[in-house]
Amino acid sequence: MSQPIEVAELANAYAGKSPQDILKLAFDLFGDDLWISFSGAEDVVLVDMAWKLNKGVKVFSLDTGRLHSETYRFIEQVRDHYGISIEIMTPDPALLQPMVNEKGLFSFYRDGHGECCGIRKIEPLRRKLSNVRAWATGQRRDQSPGTRSQVPVLEIDSAFSTPEHALYKFNPLAQMTSEEVWGYIRMLEVPYNSLHERGFISIGCEPCTRPVLPNQHEREGRWWWEESTQKECGLHAGNLIART
């Protein structure tokens, strides 16, 4: 794609279109340079939609080393179900080892999740995205009223772009609700993480994730010891930047 991409214009034009239309645009613009980020229920819906448009879709996932065993099984289930490769990104031991040696395995309960997520999630993601032109995420606006309510369907990734490298970020599911996501999963018998059957909604690392009670928002199951408007791990830090 040699012509400049008018991000704001396309985001506005596609704001009311279906996730499949947005994904088709992403593939039309970037083809094999588009990567799908995969971890949770929204992401498997995204993978299912993308796979139906392009059987060779490229997918990656972050293994922080602290995921639930059910999540590891879920990743393999998705790999087998669609017959796709899932590139697994892991933390750099040279960064992880000193932090764990100095602060232990649960320092985030004392000083916040920023440093741990920075090493276990953000650095591997930055490493991956440094060679990627565009990626698609399963972000939804109703996931976190404090940080995701304004998520556009297409944007320049303010967290991972550099002056030399503009990274395009698609959020095809931005307008979907949790109810619509689960309606899609049930209707099409898409694989899902078995933790959902035990009250988990938003699933991350095992020490930082818990089930939610009836009528609690899904984000209350993540980093529950921290202020709600800061509940981003850095993967979508632009959501916080946009609010400052």
N, C-alpha and C positions, 0 to 999 in steps of 0.2 A: 504494500500500500504506500505509494509515493506521495500522494496528495495529502496535505495537512488535514487532520481530523478536527472538525468543529465540535468539540466536546459539549459545550453548553447547548448548542443548537440541537445536537442529536439527543442529548439527555432530555431536553424539553419535548422533542418530537416523539420520543419513545416512552415518555413518562406514563402514559396510559395504556401501553401495549402489553401483550402477554409476555411471560417469562421466555416462552419459546421464540417469540419474535425478537426479543432482546438478545438471546443466545445466537439466533441466526445472524443478526447484525454483527455480533462479536466474531463469529466464524467467517463471515463475509469479509470483515476488515482485517482479521489477523490469521485466519486459518490455523495452521499447526503451531503458530506462535502464541496461541491462547492456552492457558493452563487453568484447570479447575482446582480450587482449594477444597479439600474434603476432610470432614471430621464428624459432623453430627447429622441430625435428621434433615435439616434444611439442605445440607450439602449433598446428601444422597438423592434428594429430589432433583437437585441441580445436576448431579451426575447422570441420573436417569434421563432427564430432558436432553442433556448434551449428547449422551450416547446415542439417543434416537436420531439426532441430527448428524452425528459424526462418530462412527464406530471406532475411529482411531483417536478419540478424545484423550488429551493428556491430563493426568490427574496426579496431584501430590498431596501428602499428608505430613503433619508434624508429629513426631514421636518425642515427647518431652522426657521420657523415661519415668514418668509418674502417672501414666494413664491407668484406668481400670483394666483389669484383665478382660472384661466384657468388651471394652473398646477395641482392644487388639484383635479379638475374635471377630468383631464387627468389620474391621478393616479387611480382614481376610475373606469374610463372607461377601463383601462388595466386590473384591477382586475376582472371586470365583464366579459370582452371579453374572457379572458383565463380561468376563473374560478379558479384563484390561490389566495393564500394569499400573501400580500405584507407587510412585517414587516416594520413599520415606526419608524425611530430613530429620537429622538428630543433632543434639547440642554438641558444640566443640568441647572436647574434654579439657583442653587447655584453659578454657574459661570456667567450666563447670566445677572441676576438681578443687581449685582454690576456694571458691565460694562455699562449697559443702564442707571442706576441711576447716575453714575459719568460722562459719556460722551454723553449721549443722544442716539438717534436712528440712527444718520447719521454721526458718528465720522469717518467712513471710507473715507469720502470725504476729510477729513483734514489730517488724518494720515495713510492712506492706508488700504487695506481690510484685512490685515493679522490677526489682533486681532479678528475682528468680525468673519471671517471665521474659525479661530481657535476654537472659542467657539461654533458657530452655526453648523459647518460642521466637523471639524477635530476631536474634542473630541467625538462626537457621533459615528463617523466612527471608531475611535480607539477603543472605547468601544465595538462596534460590531465585529471588526476584531480580537480582542484579543482572541476570542474563535472560530475562523474560520481557517481552514487549507488552503483554496484556494478561490479566488474570481475572477470574470470575469467582465471586464468593456467594455464600448463602445468606448474607445479611438480610434481615427484615426490619422494617421500621418499628414494628410492634414488639421486637425482642427486648428493647431497652429504651423506655421513654426518655431516660436521662441523657443518652448518648447517640441513639440511632434513629430518632424520629424524623430526621431530615435526610436520611440516606438517599442519594440520587441513583438512578439506574445506570448511569455512566459518569465517571469522573476521572480526573488525573489524580493518581494516588499521591497525596501530599506527604505521606509518611515515608514512602520508599522510592519516590522519584529523586533524581539528582539533576544538577544542571546539564550533565551530559546525556542523561537517560530519562526520558519521559515514560512513565509506567501508566498504562491505562487500566482502569479497574471497573469491571462490570458487576452490578448487583441485580441480577435478573429477578430475584424473588423479593425485592424491596417492598412491593405492595401486597404480597401474600400475608395472610394471617396464619397464626399457629393452627387454627381450625382447618384452613385450606391445605396447609402442608400435610396434616395428618389425614385429611380426606383423600389426598393424592396417594399417600403411602398405603392406606387401607384399600382403596379402590384398585390400585395397580399392583398390589402385593409386593411393594418395594421393601428390600431389607431394612431393618432398623436395629439400633442398639438395644439389647435386652434390658438395659438399665431403665429404659422408659417404662417398663412394666412394674418397676418398683418405686415410682414417684419422682424419678429424675427427669427433668425437662431440658435444661441447659447443661450440657455435660462437658467438663474440661478435665483437668488433672484430679486424681482421686482426693488429695488432701484439701482441695479448694472447691469441691463440688458436693452438694448434698441435695436430698429430695426436698421438694417444696410441699407445703400444706395446701389444702383446698383454698382457692381464691387468692393465694399468694402469686405474685408475678414470677415468671420463670427465672428472671435475673436475680431473684432473692436467694436462689440456690448457689450463686457464685460469689466468692469473696465476701461473705455475709458480714465480716467484721470491718468492712470498709464503707466509706460514703458512696451512695448509689451513683452519683454522677461521675465517679472515677472507675466504674466497673468495665474497663477495657484493658486487655492484657498487652496492648501495643500492636497487635495484628491490624487493628483498625483505629490506630491512634489519631488518624485524621478526623475522626468523629469528635474527639476532644479538642483538637486544634481548632476545628471550625466553630467551637462554642466560645473560644477565648477572645 
